[in-house]
Amino acid sequence: MRETLRYGLILAFICTIAGGLLAGVNTLTHPRIVAQALAEEQNALKEVMPQAAEFSEVREGENLLYYKALDSQGKVIGFVFKASAKGYSSVIETLAGIFPDEKISAIKVISLNETPGLGMRVAESSFTDQFRGRDALSLSGVQAISGATISSRAVMDSVIKKARQLKDLMNNEK
């Protein structure tokens, strides 16, 4: 009984020290991680709407609805939104840029964990380049990747669905 208590106290002490060290490392690295995530997001925004000089968030409460892409004079030249849907084995998150005439400037897959080889191909430029200049509300003419139809459809359907949801809000911004 005494030995069990002794081992329990030693284990509790080790866990307390390890937990404290992890909390300290988290405290030290958190600001840098947040800054890196913001920089990656800004780079992704620039990729899907390279004509924009700056981006302005449009929020509803705590929820980010979309970004307004502004030129150097502050005029709206387009919009960027995040869309996500369940693919074959994970949620696929996409960033899509659209012009006021509802044509897509570009899309970028920002998060996915699909099947290596097939499903991961939705992030390749051979697939994403098909979206340029297409109508965001229909995406007619975009071909799914053979063997990765579920993942391809998830990307296409999420962009169409989100563009339709935000259409009226973005029309008010023009």
N, C-alpha and C positions, 0 to 999 in steps of 0.2 A: 504494500500500500504506500509506504513512504517513498519507495523508488519510483512508483508511478507518478506520484505528486511531484517529485523532483524532476522527472523527465518532462512532465507537463509544464512546469515553470520554466525550464530551459527552453522548451519549444516556444512558449509565449514570449520570452525575452528575444529570441531570434526573430520571431515574426514581427515584434514591435520595432526592432532595429531595421529590418528589411522594409517594412511599411514606411517608416520614417525616411529612409534613404530614397525610396521611390517617390514619396511626396516631395522631397527636396529637389530631386531631378526634374520632376514635373513642373514645379514652381519656376525653376531656372530656365527650362526649355520652352514653356508654354508661349511666351511672347514671340519667340523666334518661329515657332510652328505656325502661329496665327499669321505672322507677317509673310511667311513663305506661301501659305494657302491663299492669301490675298493677292500676292504677286502672280501665282499660277492662274488665279481666276481672271486677273486683268489681262494676262497674256492670252488666255482662251477667248476673252471678249474681243481682243484685237484681232485674233485669227478669224473669227466669224463675221466681224464687221470692221475690216481694216481701214475704211474711209473715215471712221469716227475719230474725233480728237479727244473726246471724253465720253463717259457713260454716267448716267444718272439713274439711281435705283427708284423704282416705283413700288411702294409697299402698301399693303392693306393690313393694318395692325402690325403684327410681327412677321407676317408672311411677305416674302419677296415675290412680286408678281412678274416683273420683267425689268429690263433696263432700257432706257431711252438712249439711243446713240446720237450724239450731238456733234455737229461740225465745229470749226474753230469760232464761228460767230454765235454758237448756242442754238442753232436751228436743228430741229429733229430731222435726221436723215434715215433713220431706221430704228429697229427694235431688236433686242436680244432676249430670249427667254430660255429657261431650263425646262426640259421635258423628260419624263421618265416612265418606263413601263417594264413589266416583267418579261424577260427574254426566256430562253430555254432553261437556263440554270441560275440566273441572277437578275437583279434589276439593272437595266441599262439606262444611264443618265446621259442626256444629250444637251448641248448648248446649240441653239439655232438662231441665226441672224436673219431678219426679214426686212425688206424695204417697205415703205408706206404703200406701194402698189401690191403688197402681199406676195412678192417674189422672194425666194430664199437667196440670201447672199452666200451663205455657207453653213454647214453644220460641223460640229466636233463632238465626238463621243468622249465624255469626260470621266465616266466611271462604268466599268463592267467587269464581270468575272465569268465569262461564258466559256464554253468548251474550247480548250486550246486547239488551234488549227482551223476549225470551221467557224464557230461562233465568234471568235475573236476578230474575224475578218470584217465585221461591221465597222470597226474602227479604222480600217485601211482607206486610203484615199480613192482606191478603185470603186469603193461603194459610196463614200461620202461625197465625192465630186459629182455624182449623179444628181444631187439635190440643187446645185447651183442653177439659179434662174427658173426653177420650177415654182408653180403655184403652191403656196404653203397650205392651202385649204384642201388640196386634192392629191398632190404629188404624183400626178399621172405621168407615166413614163419611167419611173424609178423601178429598176429591176432588183428583185430580191437575190441574195446570194444563194446559189444552188447548194443544198446541203445545210444551209443555215437559214432556212426560211422563217423559222419562229423568231430568231434574233433580228433578222432583217425587218420583218413585219412589226416587231415591237418598236424599233426605231421609227419606222414610217408612221405607224399609228399614233405613237406618243407625240410626234411633231404635229401631225394633223389635228389631233384632239386639243393640244395646248393652243395652237394657233386659232382654232375655232372658239375656244373659251375666251381668249384675250382679244379677239377681233374688235369687238365694240369698244373696249377700253382703249386699245391702240388707235382706233379711228378718231376718238375724241382728242388724242394728242397731236394729230397731224396739223 
